[in-house]
Amino acid sequence: MSAARRIGDAWRRAGQRIDRLDARLLLEHVCGCSHADLIAHPEREMTPAQLARFDELLARREAGEPLAYLVGSAFFHGLEFAVSPAVLIPRPDTEVLVEQALARARRLTSPRLLDLGTGSGIVAIVLARLCPSAVLTAVDVSAPALAVARANAARHDAPVRFLEGDWYAPLGDERFDLIVSNPPYVAAGDPHLRQNGLPFEPRDALTDGLAGGDGLACIRIIIAGAHRHLSPGGELLIEHGYDQAVQVRELLDAAGFSDVGSWRDGAAIERVSGGRLS
Ligand code: GLN
């Protein structure tokens, strides 16, 4: 009877159904223990409530639900952020957006930065922390996403002004030195949306949902609105899909941007494109 409750046995059994590391992280989450506890005290007994909770999360992970939603957090740029199914799970793809934004922000004194479609707030919060002179504004159309973002900003003591609305809508005529965005850009018909954990993530954060579209509808809106919201010499940086860099550069060129370029993510894929408006 008690063998069934031992934490080490639970880990071993779960490791036959899901990835062993995921099993460990779920156990640590449910039992409030560390990796070292698990190794040092595999004989520790779980309470019936912990066992029931662990069984539930194990079944959900087995059914494909992302680990980040099950444990309620994920790491980005070395910081832990709360996540819920109201927001996308932070991805390493987005690190290059932060790097490029940071390099630009650090060249300016008290830059005004805008993050459009902030989701869990990771981009705005990391920029606020690493560039303390910057003044951050972050917009999202989703109130539940903004609640997650606000909690993350409080957790990391990051001064970010959060506004609810559709892209530039809540900003009036305000202008910024740098606009960054990780918008929805997956084409609605892309089979990627049905794979891995994506069906569990907010669809509106991944795709514009336009049947037969190219996934660039939001990027077009962001580029078009930049004229009214960038200060002279201000820059725009947008994350996009693995095969969209050429199209995004063309959109930026056509909109009158200069210094148009693309930057590669950790997987050597052109992941962010941007330019400057004079
Ligand atoms: N890079 C993400 C993916 O392909 C999509 C993120 C986004 O749409 N902004 O899973």
py3Dmol code that shows the C-alpha trace and the ligand (Angstrom):
import py3Dmol

protein = """\
ATOM      1  CA  MET A   1       0.000   0.000   0.000  1.00  0.00           C
ATOM      2  CA  SER A   2       2.590   2.512   1.059  1.00  0.00           C
ATOM      3  CA  ALA A   3       4.934   1.578  -1.820  1.00  0.00           C
ATOM      4  CA  ALA A   4       2.369   3.084  -4.196  1.00  0.00           C
ATOM      5  CA  ARG A   5       2.759   6.374  -2.391  1.00  0.00           C
ATOM      6  CA  ARG A   6       6.525   6.658  -2.461  1.00  0.00           C
ATOM      7  CA  ILE A   7       7.680   9.636  -4.440  1.00  0.00           C
ATOM      8  CA  GLY A   8      10.518   7.701  -6.111  1.00  0.00           C
ATOM      9  CA  ASP A   9       8.094   5.028  -7.297  1.00  0.00           C
ATOM     10  CA  ALA A  10       5.680   7.659  -8.604  1.00  0.00           C
ATOM     11  CA  TRP A  11       8.540   9.216 -10.583  1.00  0.00           C
ATOM     12  CA  ARG A  12       9.625   5.886 -12.057  1.00  0.00           C
ATOM     13  CA  ARG A  13       6.077   4.909 -13.045  1.00  0.00           C
ATOM     14  CA  ALA A  14       5.331   8.318 -14.537  1.00  0.00           C
ATOM     15  CA  GLY A  15       8.588   8.164 -16.509  1.00  0.00           C
ATOM     16  CA  GLN A  16       7.168   5.204 -18.399  1.00  0.00           C
ATOM     17  CA  ARG A  17       4.227   7.312 -19.601  1.00  0.00           C
ATOM     18  CA  ILE A  18       5.731  10.767 -20.192  1.00  0.00           C
ATOM     19  CA  ASP A  19       9.180  12.292 -20.580  1.00  0.00           C
ATOM     20  CA  ARG A  20      11.186  11.604 -17.420  1.00  0.00           C
ATOM     21  CA  LEU A  21      12.166  15.237 -16.948  1.00  0.00           C
ATOM     22  CA  ASP A  22       8.529  16.343 -17.314  1.00  0.00           C
ATOM     23  CA  ALA A  23       7.556  13.697 -14.743  1.00  0.00           C
ATOM     24  CA  ARG A  24      10.142  15.073 -12.344  1.00  0.00           C
ATOM     25  CA  LEU A  25       9.006  18.679 -12.806  1.00  0.00           C
ATOM     26  CA  LEU A  26       5.362  17.715 -12.274  1.00  0.00           C
ATOM     27  CA  LEU A  27       6.265  15.817  -9.104  1.00  0.00           C
ATOM     28  CA  GLU A  28       8.296  18.732  -7.768  1.00  0.00           C
ATOM     29  CA  HIS A  29       5.374  21.045  -8.521  1.00  0.00           C
ATOM     30  CA  VAL A  30       2.782  18.825  -6.838  1.00  0.00           C
ATOM     31  CA  CYS A  31       4.880  17.905  -3.795  1.00  0.00           C
ATOM     32  CA  GLY A  32       6.617  21.269  -3.383  1.00  0.00           C
ATOM     33  CA  CYS A  33      10.006  19.583  -3.295  1.00  0.00           C
ATOM     34  CA  SER A  34      13.313  20.039  -5.078  1.00  0.00           C
ATOM     35  CA  HIS A  35      15.238  17.764  -7.415  1.00  0.00           C
ATOM     36  CA  ALA A  36      17.663  17.131  -4.548  1.00  0.00           C
ATOM     37  CA  ASP A  37      14.756  16.040  -2.278  1.00  0.00           C
ATOM     38  CA  LEU A  38      13.605  13.576  -4.908  1.00  0.00           C
ATOM     39  CA  ILE A  39      17.053  12.034  -5.234  1.00  0.00           C
ATOM     40  CA  ALA A  40      17.849  12.047  -1.515  1.00  0.00           C
ATOM     41  CA  HIS A  41      14.448  10.875  -0.255  1.00  0.00           C
ATOM     42  CA  PRO A  42      12.733   8.678  -2.858  1.00  0.00           C
ATOM     43  CA  GLU A  43      11.030   6.879   0.036  1.00  0.00           C
ATOM     44  CA  ARG A  44       9.130  10.009   1.075  1.00  0.00           C
ATOM     45  CA  GLU A  45       5.401   9.349   0.931  1.00  0.00           C
ATOM     46  CA  MET A  46       2.995  11.491  -1.014  1.00  0.00           C
ATOM     47  CA  THR A  47      -0.319  12.421   0.579  1.00  0.00           C
ATOM     48  CA  PRO A  48      -3.490  11.079  -1.061  1.00  0.00           C
ATOM     49  CA  ALA A  49      -4.243  14.620  -2.283  1.00  0.00           C
ATOM     50  CA  GLN A  50      -0.782  14.914  -3.854  1.00  0.00           C
ATOM     51  CA  LEU A  51      -1.166  11.525  -5.509  1.00  0.00           C
ATOM     52  CA  ALA A  52      -4.566  12.434  -6.930  1.00  0.00           C
ATOM     53  CA  ARG A  53      -3.274  15.767  -8.225  1.00  0.00           C
ATOM     54  CA  PHE A  54      -0.197  14.122  -9.710  1.00  0.00           C
ATOM     55  CA  ASP A  55      -2.314  11.483 -11.479  1.00  0.00           C
ATOM     56  CA  GLU A  56      -4.480  14.218 -12.960  1.00  0.00           C
ATOM     57  CA  LEU A  57      -1.539  16.271 -14.237  1.00  0.00           C
ATOM     58  CA  LEU A  58       0.186  13.155 -15.540  1.00  0.00           C
ATOM     59  CA  ALA A  59      -2.890  12.254 -17.591  1.00  0.00           C
ATOM     60  CA  ARG A  60      -3.127  15.800 -18.958  1.00  0.00           C
ATOM     61  CA  ARG A  61       0.561  15.827 -19.917  1.00  0.00           C
ATOM     62  CA  GLU A  62       0.106  12.438 -21.564  1.00  0.00           C
ATOM     63  CA  ALA A  63      -2.750  13.963 -23.581  1.00  0.00           C
ATOM     64  CA  GLY A  64      -0.366  16.643 -24.872  1.00  0.00           C
ATOM     65  CA  GLU A  65      -1.069  19.624 -22.609  1.00  0.00           C
ATOM     66  CA  PRO A  66       2.118  21.709 -22.336  1.00  0.00           C
ATOM     67  CA  LEU A  67       4.064  21.331 -19.102  1.00  0.00           C
ATOM     68  CA  ALA A  68       4.152  25.118 -18.638  1.00  0.00           C
ATOM     69  CA  TYR A  69       0.357  25.271 -18.300  1.00  0.00           C
ATOM     70  CA  LEU A  70       0.339  22.340 -15.879  1.00  0.00           C
ATOM     71  CA  VAL A  71       2.880  23.903 -13.543  1.00  0.00           C
ATOM     72  CA  GLY A  72       1.746  27.484 -14.305  1.00  0.00           C
ATOM     73  CA  SER A  73       5.135  28.904 -15.202  1.00  0.00           C
ATOM     74  CA  ALA A  74       7.905  28.992 -17.779  1.00  0.00           C
ATOM     75  CA  PHE A  75      11.362  30.497 -18.100  1.00  0.00           C
ATOM     76  CA  PHE A  76      12.433  33.222 -20.530  1.00  0.00           C
ATOM     77  CA  HIS A  77      15.734  35.065 -20.565  1.00  0.00           C
ATOM     78  CA  GLY A  78      16.649  33.440 -17.259  1.00  0.00           C
ATOM     79  CA  LEU A  79      13.528  34.634 -15.429  1.00  0.00           C
ATOM     80  CA  GLU A  80      10.507  32.618 -14.349  1.00  0.00           C
ATOM     81  CA  PHE A  81       7.144  33.898 -15.583  1.00  0.00           C
ATOM     82  CA  ALA A  82       3.602  32.889 -14.712  1.00  0.00           C
ATOM     83  CA  VAL A  83       1.699  31.517 -17.675  1.00  0.00           C
ATOM     84  CA  SER A  84      -1.896  30.416 -18.146  1.00  0.00           C
ATOM     85  CA  PRO A  85      -3.803  29.223 -21.210  1.00  0.00           C
ATOM     86  CA  ALA A  86      -4.667  32.921 -21.765  1.00  0.00           C
ATOM     87  CA  VAL A  87      -1.104  33.531 -23.007  1.00  0.00           C
ATOM     88  CA  LEU A  88       1.410  31.902 -25.314  1.00  0.00           C
ATOM     89  CA  ILE A  89       4.163  29.967 -23.619  1.00  0.00           C
ATOM     90  CA  PRO A  90       7.455  31.898 -23.936  1.00  0.00           C
ATOM     91  CA  ARG A  91       9.637  30.496 -26.706  1.00  0.00           C
ATOM     92  CA  PRO A  92      13.379  30.724 -27.247  1.00  0.00           C
ATOM     93  CA  ASP A  93      12.543  32.141 -30.726  1.00  0.00           C
ATOM     94  CA  THR A  94      11.699  35.416 -28.998  1.00  0.00           C
ATOM     95  CA  GLU A  95      15.151  35.868 -27.424  1.00  0.00           C
ATOM     96  CA  VAL A  96      16.436  37.519 -30.620  1.00  0.00           C
ATOM     97  CA  LEU A  97      13.641  40.114 -30.440  1.00  0.00           C
ATOM     98  CA  VAL A  98      14.762  41.015 -26.928  1.00  0.00           C
ATOM     99  CA  GLU A  99      18.465  41.094 -27.894  1.00  0.00           C
ATOM    100  CA  GLN A 100      17.870  43.387 -30.858  1.00  0.00           C
ATOM    101  CA  ALA A 101      15.541  45.641 -28.884  1.00  0.00           C
ATOM    102  CA  LEU A 102      17.954  45.849 -25.988  1.00  0.00           C
ATOM    103  CA  ALA A 103      20.886  46.779 -28.229  1.00  0.00           C
ATOM    104  CA  ARG A 104      18.843  49.692 -29.632  1.00  0.00           C
ATOM    105  CA  ALA A 105      17.322  50.787 -26.319  1.00  0.00           C
ATOM    106  CA  ARG A 106      20.731  50.935 -24.638  1.00  0.00           C
ATOM    107  CA  ARG A 107      21.981  53.430 -27.216  1.00  0.00           C
ATOM    108  CA  LEU A 108      19.267  55.912 -26.201  1.00  0.00           C
ATOM    109  CA  THR A 109      18.683  57.955 -23.072  1.00  0.00           C
ATOM    110  CA  SER A 110      15.303  57.267 -21.451  1.00  0.00           C
ATOM    111  CA  PRO A 111      13.886  55.590 -24.568  1.00  0.00           C
ATOM    112  CA  ARG A 112      10.137  55.222 -24.872  1.00  0.00           C
ATOM    113  CA  LEU A 113       9.469  51.587 -25.756  1.00  0.00           C
ATOM    114  CA  LEU A 114       6.219  49.988 -26.886  1.00  0.00           C
ATOM    115  CA  ASP A 115       5.471  46.243 -26.853  1.00  0.00           C
ATOM    116  CA  LEU A 116       2.419  45.392 -28.978  1.00  0.00           C
ATOM    117  CA  GLY A 117       0.578  42.159 -28.135  1.00  0.00           C
ATOM    118  CA  THR A 118       2.513  41.666 -24.933  1.00  0.00           C
ATOM    119  CA  GLY A 119       0.792  38.414 -23.861  1.00  0.00           C
ATOM    120  CA  SER A 120       2.469  37.248 -20.650  1.00  0.00           C
ATOM    121  CA  GLY A 121       4.559  40.438 -20.735  1.00  0.00           C
ATOM    122  CA  ILE A 122       7.937  38.725 -21.119  1.00  0.00           C
ATOM    123  CA  VAL A 123       9.394  41.101 -23.717  1.00  0.00           C
ATOM    124  CA  ALA A 124       8.358  44.324 -21.978  1.00  0.00           C
ATOM    125  CA  ILE A 125       9.386  43.023 -18.549  1.00  0.00           C
ATOM    126  CA  VAL A 126      12.829  41.822 -19.625  1.00  0.00           C
ATOM    127  CA  LEU A 127      13.439  45.143 -21.420  1.00  0.00           C
ATOM    128  CA  ALA A 128      12.301  47.133 -18.376  1.00  0.00           C
ATOM    129  CA  ARG A 129      14.654  45.145 -16.147  1.00  0.00           C
ATOM    130  CA  LEU A 130      17.691  45.247 -18.399  1.00  0.00           C
ATOM    131  CA  CYS A 131      17.298  48.835 -19.530  1.00  0.00           C
ATOM    132  CA  PRO A 132      16.203  50.662 -16.369  1.00  0.00           C
ATOM    133  CA  SER A 133      16.212  54.079 -18.049  1.00  0.00           C
ATOM    134  CA  ALA A 134      13.571  52.925 -20.562  1.00  0.00           C
ATOM    135  CA  VAL A 135       9.915  53.865 -20.201  1.00  0.00           C
ATOM    136  CA  LEU A 136       7.816  50.828 -21.101  1.00  0.00           C
ATOM    137  CA  THR A 137       4.288  50.605 -22.446  1.00  0.00           C
ATOM    138  CA  ALA A 138       2.719  47.263 -23.308  1.00  0.00           C
ATOM    139  CA  VAL A 139      -0.589  46.684 -25.078  1.00  0.00           C
ATOM    140  CA  ASP A 140      -2.758  43.595 -25.428  1.00  0.00           C
ATOM    141  CA  VAL A 141      -6.314  43.115 -26.610  1.00  0.00           C
ATOM    142  CA  SER A 142      -6.912  40.303 -24.106  1.00  0.00           C
ATOM    143  CA  ALA A 143      -7.852  41.279 -20.543  1.00  0.00           C
ATOM    144  CA  PRO A 144      -6.968  37.795 -19.181  1.00  0.00           C
ATOM    145  CA  ALA A 145      -3.545  38.032 -20.850  1.00  0.00           C
ATOM    146  CA  LEU A 146      -2.994  41.477 -19.305  1.00  0.00           C
ATOM    147  CA  ALA A 147      -3.810  40.086 -15.865  1.00  0.00           C
ATOM    148  CA  VAL A 148      -1.016  37.540 -16.324  1.00  0.00           C
ATOM    149  CA  ALA A 149       1.347  40.238 -17.641  1.00  0.00           C
ATOM    150  CA  ARG A 150       0.611  42.578 -14.719  1.00  0.00           C
ATOM    151  CA  ALA A 151       1.261  39.779 -12.223  1.00  0.00           C
ATOM    152  CA  ASN A 152       4.570  39.018 -13.959  1.00  0.00           C
ATOM    153  CA  ALA A 153       5.605  42.673 -13.915  1.00  0.00           C
ATOM    154  CA  ALA A 154       4.840  42.847 -10.181  1.00  0.00           C
ATOM    155  CA  ARG A 155       6.749  39.617  -9.550  1.00  0.00           C
ATOM    156  CA  HIS A 156       9.822  41.025 -11.304  1.00  0.00           C
ATOM    157  CA  ASP A 157       9.393  44.566 -10.063  1.00  0.00           C
ATOM    158  CA  ALA A 158       9.316  45.872 -13.642  1.00  0.00           C
ATOM    159  CA  PRO A 159       7.735  49.279 -14.209  1.00  0.00           C
ATOM    160  CA  VAL A 160       5.543  48.700 -17.269  1.00  0.00           C
ATOM    161  CA  ARG A 161       2.376  50.604 -18.186  1.00  0.00           C
ATOM    162  CA  PHE A 162      -0.161  48.058 -19.470  1.00  0.00           C
ATOM    163  CA  LEU A 163      -3.004  49.142 -21.749  1.00  0.00           C
ATOM    164  CA  GLU A 164      -5.886  47.076 -23.071  1.00  0.00           C
ATOM    165  CA  GLY A 165      -6.818  47.407 -26.720  1.00  0.00           C
ATOM    166  CA  ASP A 166      -6.353  46.395 -30.301  1.00  0.00           C
ATOM    167  CA  TRP A 167      -2.765  47.123 -31.408  1.00  0.00           C
ATOM    168  CA  TYR A 168      -2.322  50.926 -31.411  1.00  0.00           C
ATOM    169  CA  ALA A 169      -5.954  51.715 -30.449  1.00  0.00           C
ATOM    170  CA  PRO A 170      -5.353  52.715 -26.793  1.00  0.00           C
ATOM    171  CA  LEU A 171      -2.394  54.978 -27.648  1.00  0.00           C
ATOM    172  CA  GLY A 172      -3.974  58.067 -29.224  1.00  0.00           C
ATOM    173  CA  ASP A 173      -1.183  59.989 -30.946  1.00  0.00           C
ATOM    174  CA  GLU A 174       1.553  58.845 -28.590  1.00  0.00           C
ATOM    175  CA  ARG A 175       4.976  58.233 -30.150  1.00  0.00           C
ATOM    176  CA  PHE A 176       7.790  55.875 -29.194  1.00  0.00           C
ATOM    177  CA  ASP A 177      11.494  55.487 -29.960  1.00  0.00           C
ATOM    178  CA  LEU A 178      11.187  51.749 -30.428  1.00  0.00           C
ATOM    179  CA  ILE A 179       8.202  49.500 -31.121  1.00  0.00           C
ATOM    180  CA  VAL A 180       8.573  45.749 -30.690  1.00  0.00           C
ATOM    181  CA  SER A 181       6.063  42.983 -31.277  1.00  0.00           C
ATOM    182  CA  ASN A 182       5.701  39.234 -31.295  1.00  0.00           C
ATOM    183  CA  PRO A 183       2.311  39.168 -33.025  1.00  0.00           C
ATOM    184  CA  PRO A 184       0.248  36.215 -34.249  1.00  0.00           C
ATOM    185  CA  TYR A 185       1.867  35.182 -37.526  1.00  0.00           C
ATOM    186  CA  VAL A 186       1.125  31.515 -38.151  1.00  0.00           C
ATOM    187  CA  ALA A 187      -1.114  31.155 -41.252  1.00  0.00           C
ATOM    188  CA  ALA A 188      -4.551  29.829 -40.279  1.00  0.00           C
ATOM    189  CA  GLY A 189      -4.118  26.759 -42.500  1.00  0.00           C
ATOM    190  CA  ASP A 190      -0.673  25.819 -41.152  1.00  0.00           C
ATOM    191  CA  PRO A 191      -0.684  22.215 -39.843  1.00  0.00           C
ATOM    192  CA  HIS A 192       1.799  23.411 -37.160  1.00  0.00           C
ATOM    193  CA  LEU A 193      -1.261  24.789 -35.293  1.00  0.00           C
ATOM    194  CA  ARG A 194      -2.467  21.237 -34.714  1.00  0.00           C
ATOM    195  CA  GLN A 195       0.888  19.895 -33.521  1.00  0.00           C
ATOM    196  CA  ASN A 196       2.868  19.726 -30.285  1.00  0.00           C
ATOM    197  CA  GLY A 197       1.154  21.759 -27.591  1.00  0.00           C
ATOM    198  CA  LEU A 198      -0.202  24.451 -29.908  1.00  0.00           C
ATOM    199  CA  PRO A 199      -3.864  23.345 -29.753  1.00  0.00           C
ATOM    200  CA  PHE A 200      -3.753  24.222 -26.027  1.00  0.00           C
ATOM    201  CA  GLU A 201      -2.450  27.753 -26.604  1.00  0.00           C
ATOM    202  CA  PRO A 202      -4.651  30.790 -27.326  1.00  0.00           C
ATOM    203  CA  ARG A 203      -5.406  30.605 -31.037  1.00  0.00           C
ATOM    204  CA  ASP A 204      -5.698  34.396 -31.336  1.00  0.00           C
ATOM    205  CA  ALA A 205      -2.106  34.758 -30.144  1.00  0.00           C
ATOM    206  CA  LEU A 206      -0.821  32.392 -32.843  1.00  0.00           C
ATOM    207  CA  THR A 207      -2.826  33.179 -35.969  1.00  0.00           C
ATOM    208  CA  ASP A 208      -5.022  35.901 -37.433  1.00  0.00           C
ATOM    209  CA  GLY A 209      -7.484  33.113 -38.259  1.00  0.00           C
ATOM    210  CA  LEU A 210      -7.992  34.353 -41.833  1.00  0.00           C
ATOM    211  CA  ALA A 211      -8.770  31.330 -44.001  1.00  0.00           C
ATOM    212  CA  GLY A 212      -6.371  31.148 -46.930  1.00  0.00           C
ATOM    213  CA  GLY A 213      -4.326  34.031 -45.516  1.00  0.00           C
ATOM    214  CA  ASP A 214      -0.550  34.274 -45.313  1.00  0.00           C
ATOM    215  CA  GLY A 215      -0.405  34.913 -41.570  1.00  0.00           C
ATOM    216  CA  LEU A 216       0.841  38.477 -42.119  1.00  0.00           C
ATOM    217  CA  ALA A 217      -2.384  40.410 -41.430  1.00  0.00           C
ATOM    218  CA  CYS A 218      -1.301  41.592 -37.969  1.00  0.00           C
ATOM    219  CA  ILE A 219       2.197  42.413 -39.172  1.00  0.00           C
ATOM    220  CA  ARG A 220       0.662  44.614 -41.912  1.00  0.00           C
ATOM    221  CA  ILE A 221      -1.410  46.469 -39.275  1.00  0.00           C
ATOM    222  CA  ILE A 222       1.656  46.993 -37.069  1.00  0.00           C
ATOM    223  CA  ILE A 223       3.778  48.305 -39.957  1.00  0.00           C
ATOM    224  CA  ALA A 224       1.009  50.603 -41.211  1.00  0.00           C
ATOM    225  CA  GLY A 225       0.419  52.110 -37.752  1.00  0.00           C
ATOM    226  CA  ALA A 226       4.098  52.701 -37.025  1.00  0.00           C
ATOM    227  CA  HIS A 227       4.057  55.975 -39.007  1.00  0.00           C
ATOM    228  CA  ARG A 228       1.748  57.532 -36.442  1.00  0.00           C
ATOM    229  CA  HIS A 229       3.511  56.083 -33.402  1.00  0.00           C
ATOM    230  CA  LEU A 230       7.272  56.203 -34.045  1.00  0.00           C
ATOM    231  CA  SER A 231       9.244  59.332 -33.230  1.00  0.00           C
ATOM    232  CA  PRO A 232      11.554  60.607 -35.977  1.00  0.00           C
ATOM    233  CA  GLY A 233      14.357  58.049 -36.360  1.00  0.00           C
ATOM    234  CA  GLY A 234      12.379  55.510 -34.352  1.00  0.00           C
ATOM    235  CA  GLU A 235      12.655  51.804 -35.046  1.00  0.00           C
ATOM    236  CA  LEU A 236      10.278  48.884 -35.386  1.00  0.00           C
ATOM    237  CA  LEU A 237      11.188  45.236 -34.672  1.00  0.00           C
ATOM    238  CA  ILE A 238       8.761  42.409 -35.436  1.00  0.00           C
ATOM    239  CA  GLU A 239       9.039  38.689 -34.770  1.00  0.00           C
ATOM    240  CA  HIS A 240       7.731  36.543 -37.636  1.00  0.00           C
ATOM    241  CA  GLY A 241       7.565  33.019 -39.036  1.00  0.00           C
ATOM    242  CA  TYR A 242      10.545  31.018 -40.260  1.00  0.00           C
ATOM    243  CA  ASP A 243       9.670  31.706 -43.919  1.00  0.00           C
ATOM    244  CA  GLN A 244       8.321  35.281 -43.683  1.00  0.00           C
ATOM    245  CA  ALA A 245      11.494  37.403 -43.510  1.00  0.00           C
ATOM    246  CA  VAL A 246      11.557  38.328 -47.226  1.00  0.00           C
ATOM    247  CA  GLN A 247       7.886  39.327 -47.190  1.00  0.00           C
ATOM    248  CA  VAL A 248       8.231  41.345 -43.978  1.00  0.00           C
ATOM    249  CA  ARG A 249      11.270  43.194 -45.356  1.00  0.00           C
ATOM    250  CA  GLU A 250       9.263  43.963 -48.516  1.00  0.00           C
ATOM    251  CA  LEU A 251       6.403  45.315 -46.400  1.00  0.00           C
ATOM    252  CA  LEU A 252       8.845  47.486 -44.425  1.00  0.00           C
ATOM    253  CA  ASP A 253      10.511  48.776 -47.636  1.00  0.00           C
ATOM    254  CA  ALA A 254       7.133  49.540 -49.182  1.00  0.00           C
ATOM    255  CA  ALA A 255       6.098  51.452 -46.042  1.00  0.00           C
ATOM    256  CA  GLY A 256       9.153  53.724 -46.328  1.00  0.00           C
ATOM    257  CA  PHE A 257      11.381  52.190 -43.658  1.00  0.00           C
ATOM    258  CA  SER A 258      15.165  52.487 -44.000  1.00  0.00           C
ATOM    259  CA  ASP A 259      17.936  50.265 -42.594  1.00  0.00           C
ATOM    260  CA  VAL A 260      15.623  47.295 -43.136  1.00  0.00           C
ATOM    261  CA  GLY A 261      17.126  44.021 -41.965  1.00  0.00           C
ATOM    262  CA  SER A 262      16.443  40.623 -40.435  1.00  0.00           C
ATOM    263  CA  TRP A 263      18.077  38.847 -37.519  1.00  0.00           C
ATOM    264  CA  ARG A 264      18.456  35.143 -36.834  1.00  0.00           C
ATOM    265  CA  ASP A 265      17.247  33.230 -33.807  1.00  0.00           C
ATOM    266  CA  GLY A 266      19.218  30.541 -31.941  1.00  0.00           C
ATOM    267  CA  ALA A 267      18.211  28.037 -34.618  1.00  0.00           C
ATOM    268  CA  ALA A 268      19.785  30.304 -37.313  1.00  0.00           C
ATOM    269  CA  ILE A 269      16.343  31.181 -38.729  1.00  0.00           C
ATOM    270  CA  GLU A 270      15.611  34.793 -39.740  1.00  0.00           C
ATOM    271  CA  ARG A 271      13.094  35.444 -36.967  1.00  0.00           C
ATOM    272  CA  VAL A 272      12.934  39.199 -36.490  1.00  0.00           C
ATOM    273  CA  SER A 273      12.827  41.943 -39.105  1.00  0.00           C
ATOM    274  CA  GLY A 274      12.789  45.663 -38.644  1.00  0.00           C
ATOM    275  CA  GLY A 275      13.747  49.078 -39.811  1.00  0.00           C
ATOM    276  CA  ARG A 276      13.776  52.776 -39.091  1.00  0.00           C
ATOM    277  CA  LEU A 277      11.443  55.620 -39.997  1.00  0.00           C
ATOM    278  CA  SER A 278      13.021  59.026 -40.517  1.00  0.00           C
TER     279      SER A 278
END
"""
ligand_1 = """\
10
LIG
N 6.889 30.889 -32.894
C 5.616 30.379 -32.510
C 5.398 29.006 -33.093
O 5.672 28.790 -34.233
C 4.474 31.294 -32.923
C 4.466 32.528 -32.107
C 3.571 33.571 -32.654
O 2.649 33.323 -33.430
N 3.815 34.769 -32.271
O 4.969 28.127 -32.393
"""
view = py3Dmol.view(width=600, height=400)
view.addModel(protein, "pdb")
view.setStyle({"model": 0}, {"cartoon": {"style": "trace"}})
view.addModel(ligand_1, "xyz")
view.setStyle({"model": 1}, {"stick": {}})
view.zoomTo()
view.show()
